[in-house]
Amino acid sequence: SVDCSFSRGICDWKQDIDDDFDWNPADRDRGGGYYMAVPAFVGHKNDVGRLELLLTDLKPKSSYCLIFSYRLAGERVGKLRVFLANKKTASVWEENKGKDERWRTGKIELVQGAETNNSVIFETERGKGKTGEIGVDNVILISGLCPED
């Protein structure tokens, strides 16, 4: 498994330079490192910020599970989407409202064909809200299909 949490930095994360704003590190409550976040007051409605995880050495014709923690805190804070680099047109995962401020777990199956995915893109789109944030942390890639809860 590959652990791509932001406190350790063993994975290759890149900010998109053609988007509207950057993701920034934010301290976790009660210590314990940091996560990446986009505060609600950054940018304008419908602006997007993209953070790309470069994946290397994935085997063709294999299955992987991408597991990550996320939260959408605040009213009308926006959307969080996940794209695979070889399918940039449609998101493979999307969430647009948080029920509360809690962290939740997202899971995405990555099934490699002859062409392997070489990156995963976390995109946030600004909503109307002025308070809160969208955050991502603890991104883990394991081989095989995603486990049931």
N, CA, C and O atoms as a GROMACS GRO file, in nm:
protein
  596
    1SER      N    1   0.084  -0.119   0.000
    1SER     CA    2   0.000   0.000   0.000
    1SER      C    3   0.087   0.125   0.000
    1SER      O    4   0.201   0.121   0.047
    2VAL      N    5   0.035   0.232  -0.052
    2VAL     CA    6   0.107   0.359  -0.058
    2VAL      C    7   0.032   0.459   0.028
    2VAL      O    8  -0.087   0.483   0.005
    3ASP      N    9   0.099   0.518   0.125
    3ASP     CA   10   0.036   0.616   0.214
    3ASP      C   11   0.075   0.755   0.168
    3ASP      O   12   0.192   0.793   0.173
    4CYS      N   13  -0.023   0.832   0.123
    4CYS     CA   14   0.006   0.965   0.070
    4CYS      C   15  -0.051   1.073   0.159
    4CYS      O   16  -0.107   1.172   0.110
    5SER      N   17  -0.036   1.056   0.291
    5SER     CA   18  -0.082   1.163   0.378
    5SER      C   19   0.011   1.282   0.362
    5SER      O   20   0.126   1.266   0.319
    6PHE      N   21  -0.035   1.398   0.396
    6PHE     CA   22   0.042   1.519   0.369
    6PHE      C   23   0.150   1.544   0.472
    6PHE      O   24   0.241   1.623   0.448
    7SER      N   25   0.141   1.479   0.588
    7SER     CA   26   0.241   1.500   0.692
    7SER      C   27   0.372   1.429   0.660
    7SER      O   28   0.478   1.470   0.706
    8ARG      N   29   0.364   1.322   0.582
    8ARG     CA   30   0.485   1.246   0.552
    8ARG      C   31   0.548   1.286   0.420
    8ARG      O   32   0.671   1.294   0.410
    9GLY      N   33   0.468   1.311   0.322
    9GLY     CA   34   0.521   1.360   0.195
    9GLY      C   35   0.600   1.261   0.113
    9GLY      O   36   0.695   1.301   0.045
   10ILE      N   37   0.562   1.132   0.115
   10ILE     CA   38   0.635   1.037   0.032
   10ILE      C   39   0.576   1.031  -0.109
   10ILE      O   40   0.634   0.970  -0.199
   11CYS      N   41   0.462   1.094  -0.128
   11CYS     CA   42   0.399   1.091  -0.259
   11CYS      C   43   0.426   1.222  -0.332
   11CYS      O   44   0.463   1.322  -0.271
   12ASP      N   45   0.408   1.218  -0.461
   12ASP     CA   46   0.437   1.334  -0.543
   12ASP      C   47   0.307   1.412  -0.569
   12ASP      O   48   0.228   1.377  -0.657
   13TRP      N   49   0.286   1.519  -0.491
   13TRP     CA   50   0.167   1.603  -0.507
   13TRP      C   51   0.205   1.727  -0.585
   13TRP      O   52   0.312   1.784  -0.564
   14LYS      N   53   0.118   1.770  -0.677
   14LYS     CA   54   0.144   1.890  -0.756
   14LYS      C   55   0.021   1.980  -0.758
   14LYS      O   56  -0.091   1.932  -0.773
   15GLN      N   57   0.043   2.110  -0.743
   15GLN     CA   58  -0.065   2.208  -0.762
   15GLN      C   59  -0.079   2.230  -0.912
   15GLN      O   60   0.020   2.241  -0.983
   16ASP      N   61  -0.203   2.236  -0.960
   16ASP     CA   62  -0.227   2.268  -1.101
   16ASP      C   63  -0.196   2.416  -1.121
   16ASP      O   64  -0.237   2.500  -1.040
   17ILE      N   65  -0.124   2.450  -1.227
   17ILE     CA   66  -0.092   2.591  -1.249
   17ILE      C   67  -0.195   2.661  -1.338
   17ILE      O   68  -0.191   2.784  -1.352
   18ASP      N   69  -0.287   2.584  -1.398
   18ASP     CA   70  -0.389   2.645  -1.485
   18ASP      C   71  -0.524   2.661  -1.416
   18ASP      O   72  -0.623   2.689  -1.483
   19ASP      N   73  -0.528   2.644  -1.284
   19ASP     CA   74  -0.656   2.658  -1.214
   19ASP      C   75  -0.666   2.798  -1.153
   19ASP      O   76  -0.584   2.885  -1.182
   20ASP      N   77  -0.767   2.819  -1.067
   20ASP     CA   78  -0.792   2.953  -1.013
   20ASP      C   79  -0.727   2.980  -0.878
   20ASP      O   80  -0.700   3.096  -0.845
   21PHE      N   81  -0.701   2.876  -0.800
   21PHE     CA   82  -0.638   2.895  -0.669
   21PHE      C   83  -0.571   2.765  -0.626
   21PHE      O   84  -0.597   2.659  -0.684
   22ASP      N   85  -0.485   2.773  -0.524
   22ASP     CA   86  -0.412   2.657  -0.474
   22ASP      C   87  -0.477   2.601  -0.348
   22ASP      O   88  -0.546   2.672  -0.275
   23TRP      N   89  -0.453   2.474  -0.326
   23TRP     CA   90  -0.483   2.411  -0.198
   23TRP      C   91  -0.371   2.451  -0.103
   23TRP      O   92  -0.259   2.476  -0.148
   24ASN      N   93  -0.399   2.458   0.027
   24ASN     CA   94  -0.296   2.494   0.124
   24ASN      C   95  -0.296   2.399   0.242
   24ASN      O   96  -0.401   2.343   0.277
   25PRO      N   97  -0.179   2.380   0.304
   25PRO     CA   98  -0.175   2.296   0.424
   25PRO      C   99  -0.250   2.362   0.538
   25PRO      O  100  -0.244   2.484   0.554
   26ALA      N  101  -0.320   2.283   0.616
   26ALA     CA  102  -0.392   2.334   0.735
   26ALA      C  103  -0.359   2.240   0.850
   26ALA      O  104  -0.353   2.118   0.831
   27ASP      N  105  -0.339   2.296   0.969
   27ASP     CA  106  -0.306   2.214   1.086
   27ASP      C  107  -0.427   2.136   1.133
   27ASP      O  108  -0.538   2.187   1.136
   28ARG      N  109  -0.402   2.011   1.170
   28ARG     CA  110  -0.508   1.928   1.228
   28ARG      C  111  -0.532   1.973   1.371
   28ARG      O  112  -0.440   2.015   1.441
   29ASP      N  113  -0.659   1.962   1.415
   29ASP     CA  114  -0.689   1.987   1.556
   29ASP      C  115  -0.612   1.885   1.639
   29ASP      O  116  -0.587   1.773   1.594
   30ARG      N  117  -0.574   1.923   1.757
   30ARG     CA  118  -0.502   1.834   1.849
   30ARG      C  119  -0.374   1.778   1.787
   30ARG      O  120  -0.342   1.660   1.806
   31GLY      N  121  -0.302   1.861   1.714
   31GLY     CA  122  -0.175   1.815   1.656
   31GLY      C  123  -0.195   1.711   1.549
   31GLY      O  124  -0.299   1.708   1.483
   32GLY      N  125  -0.098   1.625   1.532
   32GLY     CA  126  -0.114   1.515   1.438
   32GLY      C  127  -0.096   1.556   1.294
   32GLY      O  128  -0.164   1.504   1.206
   33GLY      N  129  -0.004   1.648   1.267
   33GLY     CA  130   0.028   1.682   1.128
   33GLY      C  131  -0.069   1.778   1.065
   33GLY      O  132  -0.133   1.858   1.134
   34TYR      N  133  -0.080   1.771   0.935
   34TYR     CA  134  -0.169   1.862   0.864
   34TYR      C  135  -0.237   1.795   0.747
   34TYR      O  136  -0.201   1.684   0.707
   35TYR      N  137  -0.335   1.864   0.692
   35TYR     CA  138  -0.410   1.814   0.576
   35TYR      C  139  -0.412   1.927   0.473
   35TYR      O  140  -0.365   2.037   0.501
   36MET      N  141  -0.465   1.901   0.356
   36MET     CA  142  -0.474   2.005   0.253
   36MET      C  143  -0.617   2.057   0.250
   36MET      O  144  -0.713   1.980   0.258
   37ALA      N  145  -0.629   2.189   0.238
   37ALA     CA  146  -0.762   2.250   0.247
   37ALA      C  147  -0.775   2.369   0.154
   37ALA      O  148  -0.678   2.431   0.112
   38VAL      N  149  -0.901   2.398   0.123
   38VAL     CA  150  -0.937   2.520   0.052
   38VAL      C  151  -1.042   2.591   0.137
   38VAL      O  152  -1.154   2.542   0.149
   39PRO      N  153  -1.007   2.706   0.197
   39PRO     CA  154  -1.105   2.781   0.275
   39PRO      C  155  -1.214   2.838   0.185
   39PRO      O  156  -1.190   2.867   0.068
   40ALA      N  157  -1.334   2.853   0.241
   40ALA     CA  158  -1.450   2.899   0.162
   40ALA      C  159  -1.433   3.040   0.106
   40ALA      O  160  -1.495   3.074   0.006
   41PHE      N  161  -1.349   3.122   0.170
   41PHE     CA  162  -1.338   3.261   0.124
   41PHE      C  163  -1.238   3.278   0.009
   41PHE      O  164  -1.222   3.390  -0.041
   42VAL      N  165  -1.172   3.172  -0.035
   42VAL     CA  166  -1.073   3.182  -0.143
   42VAL      C  167  -1.144   3.182  -0.278
   42VAL      O  168  -1.232   3.099  -0.303
   43GLY      N  169  -1.105   3.273  -0.365
   43GLY     CA  170  -1.159   3.274  -0.501
   43GLY      C  171  -1.303   3.323  -0.508
   43GLY      O  172  -1.357   3.377  -0.412
   44HIS      N  173  -1.364   3.302  -0.624
   44HIS     CA  174  -1.502   3.343  -0.650
   44HIS      C  175  -1.586   3.221  -0.679
   44HIS      O  176  -1.532   3.113  -0.704
   45LYS      N  177  -1.718   3.237  -0.675
   45LYS     CA  178  -1.810   3.125  -0.703
   45LYS      C  179  -1.771   3.059  -0.836
   45LYS      O  180  -1.742   3.126  -0.934
   46ASN      N  181  -1.771   2.927  -0.836
   46ASN     CA  182  -1.738   2.842  -0.951
   46ASN      C  183  -1.590   2.838  -0.988
   46ASN      O  184  -1.553   2.767  -1.082
   47ASP      N  185  -1.503   2.911  -0.917
   47ASP     CA  186  -1.359   2.895  -0.939
   47ASP      C  187  -1.320   2.754  -0.896
   47ASP      O  188  -1.385   2.695  -0.809
   48VAL      N  189  -1.213   2.701  -0.956
   48VAL     CA  190  -1.168   2.567  -0.918
   48VAL      C  191  -1.020   2.567  -0.880
   48VAL      O  192  -0.940   2.646  -0.930
   49GLY      N  193  -0.987   2.474  -0.790
   49GLY     CA  194  -0.848   2.450  -0.753
   49GLY      C  195  -0.823   2.301  -0.764
   49GLY      O  196  -0.905   2.220  -0.720
   50ARG      N  197  -0.710   2.264  -0.822
   50ARG     CA  198  -0.680   2.122  -0.843
   50ARG      C  199  -0.548   2.084  -0.778
   50ARG      O  200  -0.449   2.156  -0.786
   51LEU      N  201  -0.550   1.969  -0.714
   51LEU     CA  202  -0.432   1.911  -0.652
   51LEU      C  203  -0.416   1.772  -0.712
   51LEU      O  204  -0.508   1.690  -0.706
   52GLU      N  205  -0.299   1.746  -0.771
   52GLU     CA  206  -0.280   1.622  -0.845
   52GLU      C  207  -0.182   1.531  -0.772
   52GLU      O  208  -0.075   1.574  -0.729
   53LEU      N  209  -0.220   1.406  -0.760
   53LEU     CA  210  -0.134   1.304  -0.702
   53LEU      C  211  -0.076   1.223  -0.817
   53LEU      O  212  -0.150   1.153  -0.888
   54LEU      N  213   0.056   1.232  -0.836
   54LEU     CA  214   0.120   1.158  -0.944
   54LEU      C  215   0.146   1.015  -0.897
   54LEU      O  216   0.207   0.993  -0.792
   55LEU      N  217   0.098   0.920  -0.975
   55LEU     CA  218   0.113   0.778  -0.940
   55LEU      C  219   0.217   0.717  -1.032
   55LEU      O  220   0.208   0.729  -1.154
   56THR      N  221   0.316   0.653  -0.973
   56THR     CA  222   0.417   0.588  -1.056
   56THR      C  223   0.419   0.440  -1.022
   56THR      O  224   0.374   0.400  -0.915
   57ASP      N  225   0.469   0.361  -1.111
   57ASP     CA  226   0.488   0.217  -1.090
   57ASP      C  227   0.358   0.139  -1.066
   57ASP      O  228   0.361   0.035  -1.002
   58LEU      N  229   0.246   0.187  -1.117
   58LEU     CA  230   0.124   0.105  -1.108
   58LEU      C  231   0.129   0.002  -1.220
   58LEU      O  232   0.167   0.033  -1.333
   59LYS      N  233   0.091  -0.120  -1.189
   59LYS     CA  234   0.098  -0.226  -1.288
   59LYS      C  235  -0.025  -0.223  -1.380
   59LYS      O  236  -0.137  -0.209  -1.332
   60PRO      N  237  -0.004  -0.236  -1.511
   60PRO     CA  238  -0.120  -0.246  -1.603
   60PRO      C  239  -0.203  -0.369  -1.569
   60PRO      O  240  -0.153  -0.467  -1.514
   61LYS      N  241  -0.331  -0.363  -1.604
   61LYS     CA  242  -0.425  -0.473  -1.582
   61LYS      C  243  -0.430  -0.516  -1.435
   61LYS      O  244  -0.438  -0.635  -1.404
   62SER      N  245  -0.426  -0.419  -1.346
   62SER     CA  246  -0.437  -0.446  -1.202
   62SER      C  247  -0.546  -0.358  -1.143
   62SER      O  248  -0.585  -0.258  -1.202
   63SER      N  249  -0.595  -0.398  -1.025
   63SER     CA  250  -0.695  -0.317  -0.956
   63SER      C  251  -0.632  -0.255  -0.832
   63SER      O  252  -0.550  -0.317  -0.765
   64TYR      N  253  -0.673  -0.132  -0.804
   64TYR     CA  254  -0.627  -0.062  -0.685
   64TYR      C  255  -0.747   0.004  -0.620
   64TYR      O  256  -0.850   0.026  -0.684
   65CYS      N  257  -0.734   0.036  -0.493
   65CYS     CA  258  -0.838   0.109  -0.422
   65CYS      C  259  -0.776   0.235  -0.365
   65CYS      O  260  -0.677   0.229  -0.292
   66LEU      N  261  -0.834   0.348  -0.399
   66LEU     CA  262  -0.791   0.477  -0.344
   66LEU      C  263  -0.887   0.510  -0.230
   66LEU      O  264  -1.008   0.522  -0.252
   67ILE      N  265  -0.834   0.525  -0.110
   67ILE     CA  266  -0.914   0.557   0.008
   67ILE      C  267  -0.864   0.691   0.061
   67ILE      O  268  -0.743   0.713   0.071
   68PHE      N  269  -0.956   0.781   0.094
   68PHE     CA  270  -0.913   0.913   0.143
   68PHE      C  271  -1.014   0.967   0.243
   68PHE      O  272  -1.130   0.928   0.243
   69SER      N  273  -0.966   1.058   0.328
   69SER     CA  274  -1.054   1.129   0.422
   69SER      C  275  -1.086   1.264   0.360
   69SER      O  276  -1.002   1.326   0.296
   70TYR      N  277  -1.210   1.308   0.380
   70TYR     CA  278  -1.248   1.439   0.326
   70TYR      C  279  -1.352   1.501   0.417
   70TYR      O  280  -1.418   1.432   0.495
   71ARG      N  281  -1.364   1.632   0.407
   71ARG     CA  282  -1.476   1.698   0.474
   71ARG      C  283  -1.514   1.823   0.397
   71ARG      O  284  -1.429   1.892   0.340
   72LEU      N  285  -1.644   1.850   0.398
   72LEU     CA  286  -1.698   1.974   0.343
   72LEU      C  287  -1.766   2.041   0.461
   72LEU      O  288  -1.876   2.002   0.502
   73ALA      N  289  -1.700   2.142   0.517
   73ALA     CA  290  -1.751   2.208   0.637
   73ALA      C  291  -1.800   2.348   0.598
   73ALA      O  292  -1.727   2.424   0.536
   74GLY      N  293  -1.923   2.380   0.636
   74GLY     CA  294  -1.978   2.512   0.605
   74GLY      C  295  -2.092   2.503   0.506
   74GLY      O  296  -2.101   2.409   0.427
   75GLU      N  297  -2.177   2.603   0.513
   75GLU     CA  298  -2.294   2.606   0.426
   75GLU      C  299  -2.256   2.648   0.284
   75GLU      O  300  -2.183   2.745   0.265
   76ARG      N  301  -2.306   2.575   0.185
   76ARG     CA  302  -2.282   2.604   0.043
   76ARG      C  303  -2.133   2.629   0.016
   76ARG      O  304  -2.096   2.724  -0.054
   77VAL      N  305  -2.048   2.542   0.072
   77VAL     CA  306  -1.904   2.560   0.061
   77VAL      C  307  -1.853   2.526  -0.080
   77VAL      O  308  -1.750   2.579  -0.123
   78GLY      N  309  -1.923   2.439  -0.151
   78GLY     CA  310  -1.880   2.404  -0.287
   78GLY      C  311  -1.881   2.255  -0.310
   78GLY      O  312  -1.954   2.181  -0.243
   79LYS      N  313  -1.799   2.209  -0.406
   79LYS     CA  314  -1.795   2.068  -0.444
   79LYS      C  315  -1.653   2.017  -0.436
   79LYS      O  316  -1.556   2.091  -0.457
   80LEU      N  317  -1.642   1.888  -0.405
   80LEU     CA  318  -1.514   1.818  -0.413
   80LEU      C  319  -1.533   1.707  -0.514
   80LEU      O  320  -1.626   1.627  -0.503
   81ARG      N  321  -1.444   1.702  -0.613
   81ARG     CA  322  -1.452   1.599  -0.717
   81ARG      C  323  -1.318   1.530  -0.728
   81ARG      O  324  -1.214   1.585  -0.693
   82VAL      N  325  -1.323   1.406  -0.777
   82VAL     CA  326  -1.200   1.333  -0.806
   82VAL      C  327  -1.204   1.288  -0.951
   82VAL      O  328  -1.303   1.231  -0.998
   83PHE      N  329  -1.095   1.315  -1.022
   83PHE     CA  330  -1.080   1.276  -1.162
   83PHE      C  331  -0.960   1.183  -1.175
   83PHE      O  332  -0.865   1.192  -1.097
   84LEU      N  333  -0.965   1.094  -1.273
   84LEU     CA  334  -0.848   1.014  -1.308
   84LEU      C  335  -0.787   1.078  -1.432
   84LEU      O  336  -0.859   1.124  -1.521
   85ALA      N  337  -0.656   1.081  -1.437
   85ALA     CA  338  -0.588   1.155  -1.544
   85ALA      C  339  -0.625   1.109  -1.684
   85ALA      O  340  -0.632   1.190  -1.776
   86ASN      N  341  -0.649   0.978  -1.701
   86ASN     CA  342  -0.681   0.934  -1.836
   86ASN      C  343  -0.830   0.948  -1.869
   86ASN      O  344  -0.874   0.911  -1.978
   87LYS      N  345  -0.909   1.002  -1.774
   87LYS     CA  346  -1.052   1.026  -1.799
   87LYS      C  347  -1.086   1.166  -1.747
   87LYS      O  348  -1.171   1.181  -1.660
   88LYS      N  349  -1.019   1.266  -1.799
   88LYS     CA  350  -1.032   1.402  -1.743
   88LYS      C  351  -1.170   1.463  -1.761
   88LYS      O  352  -1.203   1.562  -1.695
   89THR      N  353  -1.252   1.406  -1.850
   89THR     CA  354  -1.379   1.471  -1.880
   89THR      C  355  -1.485   1.449  -1.774
   89THR      O  356  -1.566   1.538  -1.749
   90ALA      N  357  -1.487   1.332  -1.711
   90ALA     CA  358  -1.592   1.303  -1.612
   90ALA      C  359  -1.529   1.265  -1.479
   90ALA      O  360  -1.433   1.188  -1.474
   91SER      N  361  -1.585   1.321  -1.372
   91SER     CA  362  -1.532   1.286  -1.241
   91SER      C  363  -1.574   1.144  -1.206
   91SER      O  364  -1.680   1.097  -1.250
   92VAL      N  365  -1.492   1.076  -1.128
   92VAL     CA  366  -1.524   0.940  -1.085
   92VAL      C  367  -1.586   0.940  -0.945
   92VAL      O  368  -1.633   0.838  -0.897
   93TRP      N  369  -1.584   1.057  -0.880
   93TRP     CA  370  -1.639   1.071  -0.745
   93TRP      C  371  -1.670   1.218  -0.723
   93TRP      O  372  -1.595   1.305  -0.767
   94GLU      N  373  -1.782   1.248  -0.655
   94GLU     CA  374  -1.818   1.388  -0.627
   94GLU      C  375  -1.901   1.397  -0.500
   94GLU      O  376  -1.984   1.311  -0.472
   95GLU      N  377  -1.876   1.502  -0.423
   95GLU     CA  378  -1.957   1.529  -0.304
   95GLU      C  379  -1.979   1.680  -0.299
   95GLU      O  380  -1.887   1.757  -0.324
   96ASN      N  381  -2.102   1.722  -0.268
   96ASN     CA  382  -2.126   1.865  -0.268
   96ASN      C  383  -2.190   1.920  -0.142
   96ASN      O  384  -2.219   2.039  -0.135
   97LYS      N  385  -2.212   1.835  -0.042
   97LYS     CA  386  -2.254   1.897   0.083
   97LYS      C  387  -2.213   1.810   0.201
   97LYS      O  388  -2.219   1.687   0.197
   98GLY      N  389  -2.172   1.880   0.305
   98GLY     CA  390  -2.136   1.808   0.426
   98GLY      C  391  -2.256   1.815   0.520
   98GLY      O  392  -2.320   1.920   0.531
   99LYS      N  393  -2.287   1.705   0.585
   99LYS     CA  394  -2.398   1.706   0.681
   99LYS      C  395  -2.354   1.776   0.809
   99LYS      O  396  -2.437   1.830   0.882
  100ASP      N  397  -2.225   1.775   0.836
  100ASP     CA  398  -2.169   1.836   0.956
  100ASP      C  399  -2.021   1.861   0.930
  100ASP      O  400  -1.976   1.853   0.816
  101GLU      N  401  -1.946   1.891   1.033
  101GLU     CA  402  -1.804   1.923   1.015
  101GLU      C  403  -1.715   1.798   1.018
  101GLU      O  404  -1.592   1.810   1.009
  102ARG      N  405  -1.775   1.680   1.030
  102ARG     CA  406  -1.695   1.558   1.049
  102ARG      C  407  -1.621   1.515   0.923
  102ARG      O  408  -1.661   1.544   0.810
  103TRP      N  409  -1.510   1.446   0.947
  103TRP     CA  410  -1.435   1.384   0.837
  103TRP      C  411  -1.507   1.256   0.795
  103TRP      O  412  -1.558   1.183   0.880
  104ARG      N  413  -1.510   1.229   0.668
  104ARG     CA  414  -1.571   1.108   0.614
  104ARG      C  415  -1.467   1.036   0.527
  104ARG      O  416  -1.359   1.088   0.501
  105THR      N  417  -1.502   0.916   0.484
  105THR     CA  418  -1.410   0.837   0.402
  105THR      C  419  -1.466   0.821   0.262
  105THR      O  420  -1.583   0.785   0.245
  106GLY      N  421  -1.383   0.848   0.164
  106GLY     CA  422  -1.419   0.824   0.024
  106GLY      C  423  -1.338   0.707  -0.029
  106GLY      O  424  -1.223   0.687   0.010
  107LYS      N  425  -1.399   0.628  -0.120
  107LYS     CA  426  -1.328   0.515  -0.180
  107LYS      C  427  -1.354   0.515  -0.330
  107LYS      O  428  -1.466   0.539  -0.375
  108ILE      N  429  -1.249   0.489  -0.405
  108ILE     CA  430  -1.262   0.482  -0.551
  108ILE      C  431  -1.184   0.361  -0.600
  108ILE      O  432  -1.068   0.342  -0.563
  109GLU      N  433  -1.248   0.280  -0.685
  109GLU     CA  434  -1.177   0.167  -0.746
  109GLU      C  435  -1.102   0.220  -0.869
  109GLU      O  436  -1.160   0.289  -0.953
  110LEU      N  437  -0.975   0.187  -0.878
  110LEU     CA  438  -0.896   0.220  -0.996
  110LEU      C  439  -0.865   0.088  -1.065
  110LEU      O  440  -0.786   0.009  -1.015
  111VAL      N  441  -0.926   0.065  -1.180
  111VAL     CA  442  -0.899  -0.057  -1.253
  111VAL      C  443  -0.812  -0.019  -1.372
  111VAL      O  444  -0.854   0.054  -1.461
  112GLN      N  445  -0.691  -0.070  -1.370
  112GLN     CA  446  -0.596  -0.034  -1.474
  112GLN      C  447  -0.620  -0.122  -1.597
  112GLN      O  448  -0.626  -0.244  -1.587
  113GLY      N  449  -0.634  -0.057  -1.711
  113GLY     CA  450  -0.641  -0.133  -1.836
  113GLY      C  451  -0.499  -0.145  -1.890
  113GLY      O  452  -0.402  -0.147  -1.815
  114ALA      N  453  -0.489  -0.152  -2.022
  114ALA     CA  454  -0.356  -0.155  -2.084
  114ALA      C  455  -0.288  -0.021  -2.056
  114ALA      O  456  -0.167  -0.015  -2.034
  115GLU      N  457  -0.367   0.088  -2.058
  115GLU     CA  458  -0.316   0.221  -2.021
  115GLU      C  459  -0.331   0.235  -1.871
  115GLU      O  460  -0.439   0.212  -1.817
  116THR      N  461  -0.226   0.272  -1.803
  116THR     CA  462  -0.240   0.290  -1.659
  116THR      C  463  -0.271   0.434  -1.626
  116THR      O  464  -0.232   0.526  -1.698
  117ASN      N  465  -0.342   0.454  -1.515
  117ASN     CA  466  -0.366   0.589  -1.465
  117ASN      C  467  -0.236   0.638  -1.407
  117ASN      O  468  -0.175   0.568  -1.326
  118ASN      N  469  -0.192   0.756  -1.447
  118ASN     CA  470  -0.069   0.805  -1.388
  118ASN      C  471  -0.093   0.917  -1.289
  118ASN      O  472   0.002   0.971  -1.232
  119SER      N  473  -0.219   0.954  -1.269
  119SER     CA  474  -0.246   1.051  -1.163
  119SER      C  475  -0.394   1.054  -1.126
  119SER      O  476  -0.481   1.013  -1.203
  120VAL      N  477  -0.417   1.106  -1.006
  120VAL     CA  478  -0.552   1.127  -0.954
  120VAL      C  479  -0.560   1.275  -0.921
  120VAL      O  480  -0.468   1.330  -0.859
  121ILE      N  481  -0.668   1.341  -0.960
  121ILE     CA  482  -0.682   1.485  -0.939
  121ILE      C  483  -0.797   1.512  -0.842
  121ILE      O  484  -0.910   1.470  -0.864
  122PHE      N  485  -0.765   1.583  -0.733
  122PHE     CA  486  -0.867   1.629  -0.639
  122PHE      C  487  -0.900   1.772  -0.678
  122PHE      O  488  -0.812   1.859  -0.676
  123GLU      N  489  -1.026   1.797  -0.713
  123GLU     CA  490  -1.066   1.931  -0.758
  123GLU      C  491  -1.173   1.984  -0.665
  123GLU      O  492  -1.269   1.914  -0.632
  124THR      N  493  -1.158   2.108  -0.624
  124THR     CA  494  -1.263   2.172  -0.546
  124THR      C  495  -1.318   2.288  -0.626
  124THR      O  496  -1.244   2.364  -0.689
  125GLU      N  497  -1.450   2.302  -0.623
  125GLU     CA  498  -1.517   2.413  -0.690
  125GLU      C  499  -1.585   2.498  -0.584
  125GLU      O  500  -1.662   2.447  -0.503
  126ARG      N  501  -1.557   2.627  -0.586
  126ARG     CA  502  -1.613   2.719  -0.486
  126ARG      C  503  -1.764   2.729  -0.497
  126ARG      O  504  -1.820   2.732  -0.607
  127GLY      N  505  -1.828   2.733  -0.382
  127GLY     CA  506  -1.972   2.756  -0.378
  127GLY      C  507  -1.999   2.901  -0.340
  127GLY      O  508  -1.912   2.987  -0.354
  128LYS      N  509  -2.121   2.927  -0.289
  128LYS     CA  510  -2.160   3.063  -0.249
  128LYS      C  511  -2.116   3.096  -0.106
  128LYS      O  512  -2.106   3.213  -0.070
  129GLY      N  513  -2.090   2.993  -0.026
  129GLY     CA  514  -2.061   3.014   0.116
  129GLY      C  515  -1.935   3.095   0.140
  129GLY      O  516  -1.844   3.097   0.056
  130LYS      N  517  -1.930   3.162   0.254
  130LYS     CA  518  -1.813   3.243   0.289
  130LYS      C  519  -1.738   3.186   0.409
  130LYS      O  520  -1.630   3.235   0.442
  131THR      N  521  -1.793   3.084   0.475
  131THR     CA  522  -1.727   3.024   0.590
  131THR      C  523  -1.711   2.875   0.569
  131THR      O  524  -1.785   2.814   0.492
  132GLY      N  525  -1.614   2.818   0.637
  132GLY     CA  526  -1.589   2.675   0.626
  132GLY      C  527  -1.474   2.645   0.532
  132GLY      O  528  -1.399   2.735   0.493
  133GLU      N  529  -1.462   2.518   0.495
  133GLU     CA  530  -1.355   2.476   0.406
  133GLU      C  531  -1.385   2.338   0.350
  133GLU      O  532  -1.472   2.266   0.398
  134ILE      N  533  -1.310   2.304   0.248
  134ILE     CA  534  -1.308   2.170   0.193
  134ILE      C  535  -1.169   2.115   0.220
  134ILE      O  536  -1.069   2.179   0.188
  135GLY      N  537  -1.162   1.995   0.280
  135GLY     CA  538  -1.033   1.938   0.316
  135GLY      C  539  -1.019   1.794   0.269
  135GLY      O  540  -1.118   1.722   0.256
  136VAL      N  541  -0.893   1.754   0.244
  136VAL     CA  542  -0.860   1.617   0.205
  136VAL      C  543  -0.739   1.574   0.286
  136VAL      O  544  -0.647   1.654   0.308
  137ASP      N  545  -0.737   1.448   0.329
  137ASP     CA  546  -0.623   1.395   0.404
  137ASP      C  547  -0.618   1.244   0.392
  137ASP      O  548  -0.710   1.180   0.340
  138ASN      N  549  -0.508   1.187   0.440
  138ASN     CA  550  -0.491   1.041   0.451
  138ASN      C  551  -0.527   0.967   0.324
  138ASN      O  552  -0.613   0.879   0.324
  139VAL      N  553  -0.462   1.004   0.215
  139VAL     CA  554  -0.488   0.940   0.087
  139VAL      C  555  -0.403   0.812   0.081
  139VAL      O  556  -0.280   0.818   0.090
  140ILE      N  557  -0.469   0.699   0.068
  140ILE     CA  558  -0.400   0.570   0.069
  140ILE      C  559  -0.438   0.492  -0.056
  140ILE      O  560  -0.555   0.488  -0.094
  141LEU      N  561  -0.340   0.431  -0.119
  141LEU     CA  562  -0.363   0.348  -0.236
  141LEU      C  563  -0.323   0.206  -0.200
  141LEU      O  564  -0.209   0.180  -0.164
  142ILE      N  565  -0.418   0.112  -0.212
  142ILE     CA  566  -0.387  -0.028  -0.183
  142ILE      C  567  -0.415  -0.112  -0.306
  142ILE      O  568  -0.502  -0.077  -0.386
  143SER      N  569  -0.342  -0.223  -0.322
  143SER     CA  570  -0.373  -0.306  -0.437
  143SER      C  571  -0.493  -0.393  -0.408
  143SER      O  572  -0.518  -0.432  -0.294
  144GLY      N  573  -0.567  -0.423  -0.514
  144GLY     CA  574  -0.688  -0.503  -0.500
  144GLY      C  575  -0.811  -0.414  -0.498
  144GLY      O  576  -0.802  -0.292  -0.504
  145LEU      N  577  -0.926  -0.479  -0.490
  145LEU     CA  578  -1.052  -0.405  -0.489
  145LEU      C  579  -1.074  -0.340  -0.352
  145LEU      O  580  -1.013  -0.380  -0.254
  146CYS      N  581  -1.160  -0.239  -0.346
  146CYS     CA  582  -1.188  -0.170  -0.221
  146CYS      C  583  -1.257  -0.264  -0.123
  146CYS      O  584  -1.348  -0.339  -0.162
  147PRO      N  585  -1.216  -0.261   0.004
  147PRO     CA  586  -1.282  -0.345   0.104
  147PRO      C  587  -1.420  -0.292   0.135
  147PRO      O  588  -1.446  -0.173   0.120
  148GLU      N  589  -1.509  -0.379   0.177
  148GLU     CA  590  -1.640  -0.334   0.224
  148GLU      C  591  -1.620  -0.265   0.358
  148GLU      O  592  -1.519  -0.289   0.425
  149ASP      N  593  -1.714  -0.179   0.398
  149ASP     CA  594  -1.696  -0.105   0.523
  149ASP      C  595  -1.690  -0.196   0.644
  149ASP      O  596  -1.675  -0.149   0.757
   0.00000   0.00000   0.00000
